[in-house]
Amino acid sequence: MLEGITIRRTLLIGWRYLAIGTAMGLLLTVILLESSKNPNVTFPSTFPLEVPIFAVLGATGGLMTFSSDRTKGVLEYLLAYGVPPRTLFTNGLLATAALSGIILGLILSLGLVVAVAKGVPMTEGLWKSIALYTIPMSFASALFTSTVGMIWSSISTPRTGMNSPVGIAPMVGVGPTVLVLILAEGVPSSEYYEVTVGAALLLVAAVLALVSLSARLLGRERFLSPL
């Protein structure tokens, strides 16, 4: 029940991030197809690598909802009624995953449709890159961003603007995507996707560890204490 409510509220609160992330992803598609001298080469090699950045941005609504509830005292209200701290973090992550899935679906479906209309071949390498880098890194980075931001929001005095978790945390999510690309480019091609998938799994493991620790370290007394 609470999960569904959180996701619906996140869609309402974070729709601007969802729209901006989708618009930027589609703009990238147009640039790659219209500005490149050889879009048949540029699009398949670049499009899948850039999408996770926009997926992280578009999923910021999950963190935004958690941070807003923290500021307005909604979390304290839920805790007072017996909702465990871990549930609050889990709901935030589910909402983040939902937004990330929506923006991935929109950018990939619309971007690939436009590319096909422009005559760009859907190569095996393109599909492999989407399956083994774009999708796992999009979800993993978005969840990692949301987790770091939620913990930050929980232990700090609520702030707004770029000095808040919502303003800075997306950079935490973009960082791993760029770092993984740099690392993957430095290994043999046969090991490229081992690096990307392995990195995504490490991020997910970090998310699980942080959520587990947060439920212990950020107990009710932390949320309910004076700010």
N, CA and C of each residue as an Amber inpcrd file, in Angstrom:
protein
   681
   0.8280000  -1.2030000   0.0000000   0.0000000   0.0000000   0.0000000
   0.8690000   1.2610000   0.0000000   1.7890000   1.3470000   0.9830000
   2.6410000   2.5280000   1.0980000   3.5480000   2.6690000  -0.1140000
   4.0030000   1.5330000  -0.6800000   4.8820000   1.5830000  -1.8520000
   4.1670000   2.2440000  -3.0410000   2.9250000   1.8180000  -3.2850000
   2.1660000   2.3870000  -4.3960000   1.9140000   3.8690000  -4.2200000
   1.5860000   4.2580000  -2.9940000   1.3520000   5.6790000  -2.7090000
   2.6230000   6.4880000  -2.9410000   3.7560000   5.9440000  -2.4880000
   5.0320000   6.6470000  -2.6570000   5.3690000   6.8240000  -4.1260000
   5.1510000   5.7960000  -4.9280000   5.4540000   5.8870000  -6.3560000
   4.5550000   6.9100000  -7.0300000   3.2710000   6.9030000  -6.7020000
   2.3530000   7.8770000  -7.3070000   2.7260000   9.2980000  -6.9070000
   3.0640000   9.4950000  -5.6430000   3.4710000  10.8270000  -5.1920000
   4.7640000  11.2520000  -5.8690000   5.6640000  10.3110000  -6.0760000
   6.9320000  10.6240000  -6.7260000   6.7160000  11.0620000  -8.1670000
   5.7800000  10.4280000  -8.8510000   5.4700000  10.8300000 -10.2240000
   4.9450000  12.2690000 -10.2660000   4.1580000  12.6280000  -9.2590000
   3.6100000  13.9870000  -9.2110000   4.6730000  15.0080000  -8.8210000
   5.4990000  14.6570000  -7.8440000   6.5140000  15.5930000  -7.3570000
   7.6950000  15.7090000  -8.3230000   8.0980000  14.5690000  -8.9000000
   9.3120000  14.5650000  -9.7200000   9.0880000  14.5910000 -11.2060000
   7.8950000  14.9940000 -11.6530000   7.6100000  14.9360000 -13.0930000
   8.5110000  15.8660000 -13.9050000   8.9440000  16.9620000 -13.2870000
   9.8240000  17.8800000 -14.0190000  11.1670000  17.2240000 -14.3300000
  11.7200000  16.5110000 -13.3560000  12.9820000  15.8000000 -13.6000000
  12.7870000  14.7230000 -14.6570000  11.6530000  14.0440000 -14.5840000
  11.3500000  13.0130000 -15.5730000  11.2740000  13.6130000 -16.9710000
  10.6050000  14.7510000 -17.0840000  10.4630000  15.4110000 -18.3810000
  11.8040000  15.9370000 -18.8950000  12.5960000  16.5340000 -17.9910000
  13.8960000  17.0790000 -18.3960000  14.8310000  15.9590000 -18.8450000
  14.8890000  14.8690000 -18.0760000  15.7480000  13.7520000 -18.4420000
  15.3690000  13.1530000 -19.7780000  14.0620000  12.9930000 -20.0100000
  13.5950000  12.4380000 -21.2870000  13.9110000  13.3860000 -22.4400000
  13.6500000  14.6720000 -22.2320000  13.8940000  15.6560000 -23.2850000
  15.3800000  15.7040000 -23.6600000  16.2560000  15.6520000 -22.6510000
  17.6890000  15.7030000 -22.9300000  18.1480000  14.4320000 -23.6470000
  17.5620000  13.2890000 -23.2780000  17.9150000  12.0550000 -23.9560000
  17.4950000  12.0690000 -25.4160000  16.3130000  12.6040000 -25.6800000
  15.8450000  12.6910000 -27.0630000  16.6400000  13.7360000 -27.8530000
  17.0400000  14.8080000 -27.1670000  17.8830000  15.8110000 -27.8300000
  19.2060000  15.1860000 -28.2430000  19.7620000  14.3430000 -27.3700000
  20.9930000  13.6300000 -27.7210000  20.7870000  12.7780000 -28.9680000
  19.6340000  12.1180000 -29.0470000  19.3350000  11.2920000 -30.2150000
  19.3680000  12.1210000 -31.4850000  18.7160000  13.2790000 -31.4380000
  18.6670000  14.1560000 -32.6150000  20.0580000  14.6350000 -32.9880000
  20.8510000  15.0190000 -31.9990000  22.2100000  15.5040000 -32.2690000
  23.0540000  14.4160000 -32.9110000  22.9730000  13.2030000 -32.3830000
  23.7700000  12.0940000 -32.9210000  23.3570000  11.7470000 -34.3450000
  22.0670000  11.8790000 -34.6360000  21.5800000  11.4900000 -35.9570000
  21.7210000  12.5970000 -36.9910000  21.6530000  13.8510000 -36.5470000
  21.6560000  14.9660000 -37.4970000  23.0150000  15.6410000 -37.6380000
  23.8090000  15.6440000 -36.5770000  25.0640000  16.3840000 -36.6030000
  26.2670000  15.5210000 -36.9350000  26.1100000  14.2160000 -36.8010000
  27.2430000  13.3240000 -37.0570000  27.4340000  13.0980000 -38.5540000
  28.7040000  13.0120000 -38.9500000  29.0000000  12.7370000 -40.3540000
  28.6290000  11.3100000 -40.7340000  28.7050000  10.4120000 -39.7650000
  28.3570000   9.0150000 -40.0210000  27.5090000   8.4960000 -38.8650000
  26.2020000   8.8140000 -38.8290000  25.3460000   8.3940000 -37.7200000
  25.2300000   6.8850000 -37.5830000  25.4690000   6.1470000 -38.6660000
  25.4000000   4.6840000 -38.5890000  26.4810000   4.1160000 -37.6720000
  27.5520000   4.8790000 -37.4850000  28.6270000   4.4690000 -36.5910000
  28.5110000   5.1840000 -35.2410000  28.2590000   6.4810000 -35.2860000
  28.2320000   7.3040000 -34.0760000  27.0810000   6.9290000 -33.1590000
  25.8890000   6.7620000 -33.7120000  24.7170000   6.4840000 -32.8720000
  24.8520000   5.1750000 -32.0920000  25.1450000   4.0440000 -32.7390000
  25.2540000   2.7850000 -31.9840000  26.3500000   2.7930000 -30.9250000
  27.4230000   3.5460000 -31.1680000  28.5510000   3.5330000 -30.2340000
  28.4010000   4.5450000 -29.1070000  27.6150000   5.5930000 -29.3070000
  27.5090000   6.6740000 -28.3270000  26.1890000   6.6850000 -27.5720000
  25.0920000   6.4610000 -28.2530000  23.7620000   6.5490000 -27.6370000
  23.6230000   5.6840000 -26.3790000  24.0050000   4.4000000 -26.4250000
  23.8300000   3.5630000 -25.2240000  24.6770000   4.0120000 -24.0420000
  25.7960000   4.6940000 -24.3220000  26.7030000   5.1030000 -23.2530000
  26.2370000   6.3650000 -22.5330000  25.4150000   7.1680000 -23.2040000
  24.9840000   8.4380000 -22.6330000  23.6520000   8.3380000 -21.8890000
  22.8320000   7.3530000 -22.2380000  21.4890000   7.2500000 -21.6580000
  21.4880000   7.1610000 -20.1280000  22.4060000   6.3930000 -19.4860000
  22.3660000   6.3210000 -18.0190000  22.4470000   7.6740000 -17.3090000
  23.1480000   8.6290000 -17.9090000  23.2440000   9.9590000 -17.2960000
  21.8580000  10.5850000 -17.1740000  21.0580000  10.4580000 -18.2360000
  19.7200000  11.0400000 -18.2270000  18.7620000  10.2310000 -17.3720000
  19.0120000   8.9190000 -17.2640000  18.1850000   8.0850000 -16.4000000
  18.3870000   8.4710000 -14.9420000  19.6250000   8.7860000 -14.5680000
  19.9070000   9.2350000 -13.2010000  19.2120000  10.5600000 -12.9290000
  19.3190000  11.4820000 -13.8800000  18.6750000  12.7840000 -13.7190000
  17.1610000  12.6390000 -13.6310000  16.5850000  11.8310000 -14.5120000
  15.1400000  11.6720000 -14.5250000  14.5870000  11.0010000 -13.2940000
  15.4110000  10.1890000 -12.6130000  14.9520000   9.4630000 -11.4290000
  15.1570000  10.2480000 -10.1400000  15.5980000  11.4860000 -10.2390000
  15.8620000  12.2930000  -9.0520000  14.5890000  12.5520000  -8.2470000
  13.4400000  12.3710000  -8.8790000  12.1810000  12.5860000  -8.1760000
  12.0240000  11.7020000  -6.9530000  12.6140000  10.4990000  -6.9790000
  12.5370000   9.6190000  -5.8220000  13.2140000  10.2340000  -4.6120000
  14.4100000  10.7630000  -4.8160000  15.1330000  11.4490000  -3.7460000
  14.4240000  12.7380000  -3.3610000  13.8850000  13.4260000  -4.3510000
  13.2030000  14.6870000  -4.0980000  11.9970000  14.4790000  -3.1830000
  11.2640000  13.3940000  -3.3920000  10.1020000  13.0900000  -2.5560000
  10.5280000  12.7870000  -1.1260000  11.5750000  11.9650000  -0.9790000
  12.0760000  11.6260000   0.3560000  12.5430000  12.8780000   1.0760000
  13.3190000  13.7160000   0.4020000  13.8520000  14.9360000   1.0110000
  12.7260000  15.8930000   1.3920000  11.7100000  15.9790000   0.5300000
  10.5690000  16.8420000   0.8290000   9.8080000  16.3390000   2.0500000
   9.6160000  15.0190000   2.1350000   8.9270000  14.4430000   3.2900000
   9.7250000  14.6450000   4.5630000  11.0450000  14.5960000   4.4420000
  11.9220000  14.8330000   5.5950000  11.7550000  16.2650000   6.0900000
  11.7300000  17.2110000   5.1530000  11.6170000  18.6200000   5.5110000
  10.2620000  18.9400000   6.1370000   9.2040000  18.3170000   5.6030000
   7.8490000  18.6340000   6.0540000   7.3920000  17.8140000   7.2540000
   8.2350000  16.8790000   7.7070000   7.8680000  16.0880000   8.8740000
   7.0330000  14.8580000   8.5780000   6.8680000  14.5170000   7.2930000
   6.0730000  13.3430000   6.9310000   6.7290000  12.0600000   7.4410000
   8.0690000  11.9980000   7.3390000   8.7730000  10.8010000   7.7960000
   8.5880000  10.6020000   9.2970000   8.6690000  11.6880000  10.0540000
   8.4830000  11.6030000  11.4880000   7.0750000  11.1200000  11.8170000
   6.1040000  11.5780000  11.0510000   4.7140000  11.1520000  11.2540000
   4.5750000   9.6490000  11.0230000   5.1860000   9.1420000   9.9460000
   5.1140000   7.7160000   9.6480000   5.8270000   6.8910000  10.7070000
   6.9820000   7.3850000  11.1660000   7.7200000   6.6830000  12.2150000
   6.9060000   6.6050000  13.5030000   6.2020000   7.6720000  13.8000000
   5.3900000   7.7050000  15.0140000   4.2740000   6.6670000  14.9640000
   3.8560000   6.3150000  13.7560000   2.8040000   5.3130000  13.5910000
   3.3730000   3.9170000  13.3780000   4.6710000   3.7640000  13.6020000
   5.2530000   2.4350000  13.6090000   5.8970000   1.9720000  12.3220000
   6.0470000   2.8430000  11.3230000   6.7070000   2.4420000  10.0740000
   8.2140000   2.3630000  10.3250000   8.8590000   1.2290000  10.0550000
  10.3010000   1.0930000  10.3010000  11.1200000   2.0030000   9.3810000
  12.2590000   2.5080000   9.8570000  13.1160000   3.3500000   9.0090000
  13.5020000   2.6710000   7.6960000  13.7690000   1.3450000   7.7500000
  14.1690000   0.6450000   6.5300000  13.0790000   0.7360000   5.4560000
  11.8100000   0.7150000   5.8740000  10.7040000   0.8050000   4.9190000
  10.7040000   2.1490000   4.2060000  11.0510000   3.2020000   4.9270000
  11.0970000   4.5340000   4.3160000  12.1570000   4.5920000   3.2150000
  13.3180000   4.0000000   3.4930000  14.3800000   3.9730000   2.4880000
  13.9950000   3.0620000   1.3160000  13.4110000   1.9270000   1.6200000
  13.0180000   0.9860000   0.5610000  11.9820000   1.6060000  -0.3650000
  11.0180000   2.3140000   0.2080000  10.0140000   2.9800000  -0.6220000
  10.6460000   4.0140000  -1.5460000  11.6170000   4.7540000  -1.0060000
  12.3210000   5.7310000  -1.8350000  13.0530000   5.0760000  -2.9900000
  13.6560000   3.9130000  -2.7330000  14.3750000   3.2000000  -3.7810000
  13.4200000   2.6260000  -4.8180000  12.2690000   2.1220000  -4.3880000
  11.2830000   1.6030000  -5.3330000  10.7700000   2.7170000  -6.2450000
  10.5350000   3.8870000  -5.6540000  10.0850000   5.0230000  -6.4580000
  11.1650000   5.4510000  -7.4500000  12.4160000   5.4350000  -7.0030000
  13.5320000   5.7720000  -7.8880000  13.6410000   4.7810000  -9.0380000
  13.5160000   3.4890000  -8.7340000  13.5820000   2.4630000  -9.7680000
  12.4470000   2.6190000 -10.7690000  11.2550000   2.9760000 -10.2690000
  10.1130000   3.1650000 -11.1700000  10.3660000   4.3080000 -12.1410000
  10.8730000   5.4280000 -11.6240000  11.1700000   6.5680000 -12.4920000
  12.2770000   6.2290000 -13.4840000  13.2990000   5.5380000 -13.0130000
  14.3980000   5.1580000 -13.9000000  13.8900000   4.2470000 -15.0100000
  12.9950000   3.3100000 -14.6620000  12.4330000   2.4230000 -15.6700000
  11.6000000   3.1730000 -16.6940000  10.8440000   4.1590000 -16.2290000
  10.0170000   4.9480000 -17.1500000  10.8820000   5.7260000 -18.1320000
  11.8930000   6.4070000 -17.6000000  12.7170000   7.2310000 -18.4870000
  13.5480000   6.3740000 -19.4330000  13.9990000   5.2060000 -18.9600000
  14.7080000   4.2850000 -19.8420000  13.8050000   3.8360000 -20.9760000
  12.5760000   3.4620000 -20.6260000  11.6350000   3.0200000 -21.6430000
  11.3490000   4.0950000 -22.6760000  11.1830000   5.3330000 -22.1950000
  10.8720000   6.4280000 -23.1220000  12.0500000   6.7460000 -24.0360000
  13.2260000   6.9200000 -23.4360000  14.3840000   7.3080000 -24.2460000
  14.7680000   6.2040000 -25.2220000  14.8220000   4.9630000 -24.7380000
  15.2380000   3.8690000 -25.6130000  14.2320000   3.6180000 -26.7190000
  12.9580000   3.5800000 -26.3690000  11.9530000   3.2860000 -27.3900000
  11.8630000   4.4060000 -28.4240000  11.7450000   5.6420000 -27.9540000
  11.6350000   6.7600000 -28.8860000  12.9390000   6.9790000 -29.6520000
  14.0630000   6.8680000 -28.9390000  15.3510000   7.0700000 -29.6070000
  15.6160000   6.0400000 -30.6790000  15.3270000   4.7930000 -30.3880000
  15.5680000   3.7340000 -31.3690000  14.5890000   3.8180000 -32.5320000
  13.3540000   4.2250000 -32.2580000  12.3780000   4.3910000 -33.3450000
  12.8340000   5.4760000 -34.3060000  13.3050000   6.5950000 -33.7560000
  13.8120000   7.6780000 -34.6010000  15.0230000   7.2130000 -35.3990000
  15.9030000   6.4560000 -34.7490000  17.0950000   5.9660000 -35.4290000
  16.7290000   5.0270000 -36.5820000  15.7890000   4.1440000 -36.3590000
  15.3420000   3.2320000 -37.4230000  14.7290000   4.0220000 -38.5710000
  13.9470000   5.0550000 -38.2270000  13.3370000   5.8960000 -39.2570000
  14.3960000   6.6080000 -40.0900000  15.5380000   6.8920000 -39.4700000
  16.6340000   7.5500000 -40.1680000  17.5320000   6.5520000 -40.9030000
  17.2260000   5.2760000 -40.7990000  17.9920000   4.2700000 -41.5270000
  19.2050000   3.7330000 -40.8030000  19.3230000   4.0070000 -39.5010000
  20.4550000   3.4860000 -38.7290000  20.2220000   2.0050000 -38.4400000
  21.1580000   1.1320000 -38.7750000  20.9750000  -0.3000000 -38.5320000
  21.0330000  -0.6360000 -37.0450000  20.1440000  -1.5290000 -36.6160000
  20.1350000  -1.9850000 -35.2210000  21.0840000  -3.1840000 -35.1070000
  22.3410000  -2.9180000 -34.8410000  23.3690000  -3.9480000 -34.8420000
  23.3540000  -4.7680000 -33.5510000  24.0120000  -5.9000000 -33.6020000
  24.1380000  -6.7300000 -32.4150000  24.9110000  -6.0060000 -31.3230000
  25.9270000  -5.2290000 -31.7300000  26.7120000  -4.4710000 -30.7570000
  25.8750000  -3.4460000 -30.0180000  24.9190000  -2.8260000 -30.7280000
  24.0470000  -1.8390000 -30.1030000  23.1760000  -2.4910000 -29.0360000
  22.5520000  -3.6130000 -29.3770000  21.6840000  -4.3070000 -28.4250000
  22.4880000  -4.8300000 -27.2270000  23.6890000  -5.3060000 -27.5040000
  24.5290000  -5.8240000 -26.4220000  24.9280000  -4.7100000 -25.4720000
  25.2400000  -3.5480000 -26.0160000  25.6200000  -2.4080000 -25.2000000
  24.4520000  -1.9400000 -24.3340000  23.2520000  -1.9520000 -24.9000000
  22.0650000  -1.5550000 -24.1480000  21.7960000  -2.5360000 -23.0050000
  21.9240000  -3.8420000 -23.3160000  21.6020000  -4.8730000 -22.3280000
  22.6450000  -4.9720000 -21.2160000  23.9160000  -4.7780000 -21.5600000
  24.9900000  -5.0210000 -20.5960000  25.6280000  -3.7550000 -20.0310000
  25.2080000  -2.5950000 -20.5260000  25.7020000  -1.3560000 -19.9290000
  24.5550000  -0.3900000 -19.6140000  23.7840000  -0.0160000 -20.6290000
  22.7710000   1.0220000 -20.4510000  21.7820000   0.6920000 -19.3450000
  21.1550000  -0.4600000 -19.4370000  20.0950000  -0.8080000 -18.4730000
  20.6450000  -1.0490000 -17.0710000  21.6520000  -1.9150000 -16.9030000
  22.1350000  -2.1380000 -15.5290000  22.7470000  -0.9020000 -14.8850000
  23.5010000  -0.1070000 -15.6570000  24.1290000   1.0740000 -15.0680000
  23.1100000   2.1650000 -14.7690000  22.0660000   2.2440000 -15.5540000
  21.0220000   3.2420000 -15.3010000  20.3490000   2.9800000 -13.9640000
  19.9150000   1.7480000 -13.7500000  19.2540000   1.4120000 -12.4970000
  20.2240000   1.4920000 -11.3200000  21.4200000   0.9290000 -11.4870000
  22.3750000   0.8930000 -10.3820000  22.7930000   2.3030000  -9.9680000
  23.0980000   3.1550000 -10.9330000  23.5310000   4.5180000 -10.6110000
  22.4050000   5.3370000  -9.9970000  21.1790000   5.1710000 -10.5160000
  20.0400000   5.9050000  -9.9600000  19.7710000   5.4870000  -8.5230000
  19.8300000   4.1940000  -8.2490000  19.5950000   3.7090000  -6.8940000
  20.7040000   4.1580000  -5.9410000  21.9400000   4.1390000  -6.4420000
  23.0620000   4.5930000  -5.6170000  22.9220000   6.0780000  -5.2860000
  22.5480000   6.8670000  -6.2770000  22.3300000   8.2930000  -6.0630000
  21.2600000   8.5300000  -5.0120000  20.1420000   7.8330000  -5.1730000
  19.0280000   8.0070000  -4.2530000  19.4010000   7.5920000  -2.8310000
  20.1380000   6.4890000  -2.7000000  20.5270000   6.0110000  -1.3760000
  21.4220000   7.0170000  -0.6640000  22.4510000   7.4780000  -1.3700000
  23.3660000   8.4670000  -0.7760000  22.6060000   9.7330000  -0.3950000
  21.7260000  10.1890000  -1.2790000  20.9630000  11.4030000  -1.0080000
  20.0050000  11.2520000   0.1640000  19.3610000  10.0880000   0.2770000
  18.4250000   9.8730000   1.3760000  19.1420000   9.8350000   2.7220000
  20.2850000   9.1650000   2.7580000  21.0520000   9.1210000   4.0080000
  21.5410000  10.5180000   4.3710000  22.0310000  11.2320000   3.3730000
  22.4820000  12.6050000   3.5970000  21.3320000  13.4630000   4.1290000
  20.1670000  13.3330000   3.5050000  19.0080000  14.1040000   3.9280000
  18.5840000  13.7510000   5.3480000  18.7900000  12.4860000   5.7190000
  18.3500000  12.0220000   7.0360000  19.2110000  12.5500000   8.1680000
  20.5030000  12.7300000   7.8970000  21.4170000  13.0910000   8.9850000
  21.7960000  14.5690000   8.9830000  21.2340000  15.3290000   8.0570000
  21.6010000  16.7440000   7.9740000  20.3770000  17.6240000   8.1440000
  20.6290000  18.8920000   8.4430000  19.5530000  19.8670000   8.5140000
  18.9900000  20.0880000   7.1170000  17.6610000  20.0270000   6.9520000
  17.0740000  20.2040000   5.6230000  17.5000000  21.5080000   4.9610000
  17.8890000  21.3970000   3.7060000  18.2940000  22.5650000   2.9290000
  17.6410000  22.4930000   1.5640000  17.6410000  23.6170000   0.8670000
  17.0760000  23.6720000  -0.4730000  18.1350000  24.1120000  -1.4610000
  17.8250000  23.9740000  -2.7600000  18.7420000  24.4330000  -3.7920000
  19.8800000  23.4710000  -4.0440000  20.9460000  23.9780000  -4.6540000
  22.0860000  23.1520000  -5.0330000  22.8640000  22.6620000  -3.8220000
  22.6610000  23.2800000  -2.6560000  23.3660000  22.8610000  -1.4520000
  22.6280000  21.7390000  -0.7140000  21.5620000  21.2260000  -1.3200000
  20.7760000  20.1640000  -0.7200000  21.1400000  18.8330000  -1.3680000
  20.7190000  17.6990000  -0.7590000  20.9650000  16.4020000  -1.3950000
  20.3990000  16.3100000  -2.8000000  19.2210000  16.9000000  -3.0110000
  18.6040000  16.8560000  -4.3380000  19.4510000  17.6090000  -5.3590000
  20.1340000  18.6630000  -4.9070000  20.9300000  19.4540000  -5.8290000
  22.2620000  18.8210000  -6.1840000  22.8620000  18.0980000  -5.2310000
  24.2170000  17.5900000  -5.4210000  24.2650000  16.0960000  -5.6990000
  23.3580000  15.3290000  -5.1240000  23.4090000  13.8690000  -5.2300000
  23.4440000  13.3390000  -6.6660000  22.7210000  13.9500000  -7.6380000
  22.8080000  13.4230000  -9.0070000  24.2290000  13.3420000  -9.5400000
  25.1000000  14.2400000  -9.0760000  26.4910000  14.1850000  -9.5130000
  27.1590000  12.9080000  -9.0160000  26.7070000  12.4160000  -7.8450000
  27.2310000  11.1650000  -7.3070000  26.8640000  10.0080000  -8.2130000
  25.6800000  10.0750000  -8.8070000  25.2420000   9.0130000  -9.7010000
  25.9020000   9.0670000 -11.0660000  26.1490000  10.2630000 -11.5550000
  26.7950000  10.4070000 -12.8610000  28.2490000   9.9550000 -12.7910000
  28.8870000  10.1950000 -11.6510000  30.2960000   9.8330000 -11.4790000
  30.5940000   8.3800000 -11.7990000  29.8560000   7.4020000 -11.2230000
  30.1400000   6.0000000 -11.5190000  29.9950000   5.6330000 -12.9880000
  29.0160000   6.2280000 -13.6780000  28.8370000   5.8980000 -15.0910000
  30.0540000   6.3210000 -15.9060000  30.5870000   7.4970000 -15.5940000
  31.7670000   7.9830000 -16.3120000  32.9940000   7.1550000 -15.9400000
  33.1530000   6.8650000 -14.6460000  34.2990000   6.0930000 -14.1900000
  34.3070000   4.6970000 -14.8020000  33.1480000   4.0690000 -14.8720000
  33.0570000   2.7260000 -15.4520000  33.4450000   2.7500000 -16.9240000
  33.0210000   3.7800000 -17.6430000  33.4000000   3.8880000 -19.0540000
  34.9100000   4.0000000 -19.1990000  35.5360000   4.8100000 -18.3400000
  36.9830000   4.9850000 -18.4100000  37.6910000   3.6660000 -18.1240000
  37.2340000   2.9540000 -17.0960000  37.8430000   1.6750000 -16.7490000
  37.6270000   0.6410000 -17.8550000  36.4250000   0.6050000 -18.4070000
  36.1090000  -0.3810000 -19.4420000  36.9180000  -0.1520000 -20.7090000
  37.1960000   1.1110000 -21.0090000  37.9710000   1.4160000 -22.2070000
  39.4240000   0.9670000 -22.0650000  39.8760000   0.7650000 -20.8390000
  41.2670000   0.3850000 -20.6160000  41.5110000  -1.1060000 -20.5480000
  40.4740000  -1.9180000 -20.7660000  40.6280000  -3.3720000 -20.7360000
  40.3920000  -3.9280000 -22.1290000  40.8040000  -5.1660000 -22.3870000
  40.5330000  -5.7850000 -23.6950000  39.0370000  -5.8130000 -23.9850000
  38.6930000  -5.7590000 -25.2540000  37.2780000  -5.7120000 -25.6510000
  36.4980000  -6.9130000 -25.1410000  37.1540000  -8.0420000 -24.9980000
  36.4710000  -9.2440000 -24.5180000  36.0440000  -9.1170000 -23.0530000
  36.6770000  -8.1860000 -22.3190000  36.3720000  -8.0060000 -20.9050000
  35.5490000  -6.7450000 -20.6390000  35.1930000  -6.0270000 -21.6960000
  34.5060000  -4.7420000 -21.5650000  33.2270000  -4.8760000 -20.7450000
  32.3760000  -5.8080000 -21.1410000  31.0830000  -5.9240000 -20.4730000
  31.1840000  -6.6380000 -19.1310000  32.2760000  -7.3420000 -18.9100000
  32.4950000  -7.8900000 -17.5740000  32.7070000  -6.7410000 -16.5840000
  33.3870000  -5.7100000 -17.0400000  33.6280000  -4.5370000 -16.1970000
  32.3200000  -3.7810000 -15.9480000  31.5320000  -3.5640000 -17.0070000
  30.3030000  -2.7740000 -16.8560000  29.2790000  -3.4870000 -15.9800000
  29.0640000  -4.7720000 -16.2300000  28.0930000  -5.5230000 -15.4280000
  28.5990000  -5.6750000 -13.9930000  29.9080000  -5.9330000 -13.8480000
  30.4850000  -6.0530000 -12.5090000  30.3460000  -4.7670000 -11.7230000
  30.5560000  -3.6370000 -12.3810000  30.4260000  -2.3500000 -11.7050000
  28.9830000  -2.1070000 -11.2680000  28.0340000  -2.4610000 -12.1250000
  26.6220000  -2.2990000 -11.7690000  26.2660000  -3.1520000 -10.5550000
  26.7750000  -4.3720000 -10.5220000  26.5150000  -5.2540000  -9.3780000
  27.1460000  -4.6970000  -8.0990000  28.3300000  -4.1200000  -8.2180000
  28.9720000  -3.5170000  -7.0480000  28.1560000  -2.3390000  -6.5100000
  27.6010000  -1.5360000  -7.4120000  26.7740000  -0.4100000  -6.9840000
  25.5180000  -0.9000000  -6.2770000  24.9090000  -1.9500000  -6.8180000
  23.7120000  -2.5080000  -6.1780000  24.0600000  -3.0700000  -4.8040000
  25.2160000  -3.7520000  -4.7090000  25.6620000  -4.2810000  -3.4160000
  25.8860000  -3.1420000  -2.4210000  26.4600000  -2.0360000  -2.9050000
  26.6700000  -0.8690000  -2.0400000  25.3420000  -0.3020000  -1.5660000
  24.3560000  -0.2750000  -2.4560000  23.0260000   0.2120000  -2.0890000
  22.4240000  -0.6540000  -0.9820000  22.4950000  -1.9670000  -1.1540000
  21.9390000  -2.8850000  -0.1550000  22.6430000  -2.7250000   1.1950000
  23.9700000  -2.5730000   1.1390000  24.7360000  -2.4080000   2.3780000
  24.3750000  -1.0980000   3.0760000  24.2670000  -0.0230000   2.3070000
  23.9440000   1.2820000   2.8920000  22.5470000   1.2940000   3.4890000
  21.5860000   0.6810000   2.7840000  20.2210000   0.6380000   3.3090000
  20.1800000  -0.1790000   4.6000000  20.9140000  -1.2780000   4.6230000
  20.9630000  -2.1090000   5.8280000  21.5650000  -1.3390000   6.9970000
  22.6590000  -0.6300000   6.7330000  23.3060000   0.1430000   7.7900000
  22.4570000   1.3280000   8.2160000  21.7940000   1.9550000   7.2490000
  20.9980000   3.1340000   7.5610000  19.8620000   2.7860000   8.5030000
  19.2960000   1.6040000   8.3340000  18.1940000   1.2060000   9.2030000
  18.6610000   1.0390000  10.6440000  19.9520000   0.7540000  10.8300000
  20.4960000   0.5880000  12.1800000  21.0320000   1.9030000  12.7380000
  21.7330000   2.6400000  11.8900000  22.3870000   3.8560000  12.3640000
  21.4480000   5.0550000  12.4010000  20.4390000   5.0440000  11.5340000
  19.5140000   6.1710000  11.4670000  18.1740000   5.7440000  12.0290000
  18.1590000   5.4450000  13.2980000  16.9420000   4.9770000  13.9300000
  15.9340000   6.0840000  14.1290000  14.8780000   5.7440000  14.8380000
  13.7870000   6.7030000  15.0320000  14.2720000   7.9640000  15.7480000
  15.2100000   7.7890000  16.6740000  15.6670000   8.9500000  17.4410000
  16.3620000   9.9700000  16.5540000  16.9960000   9.5130000  15.4520000
  17.6640000  10.4500000  14.5320000  16.6040000  11.2750000  13.7990000
  15.5870000  10.6080000  13.2630000  14.5570000  11.3270000  12.5350000
  13.7580000  12.2470000  13.4540000  13.5280000  11.8070000  14.6840000
  12.6600000  12.5450000  15.5760000  13.3930000  13.5880000  16.4100000
  14.7320000  13.6010000  16.3190000  15.5010000  14.5470000  17.1240000
  15.3850000  15.9530000  16.5530000  15.5810000  16.9930000  17.3760000
  15.5110000  18.3760000  16.9010000  16.5500000  18.6330000  15.8120000
  16.2040000  19.4330000  14.8120000  17.1160000  19.7330000  13.7020000
  17.9210000  20.9750000  14.0280000
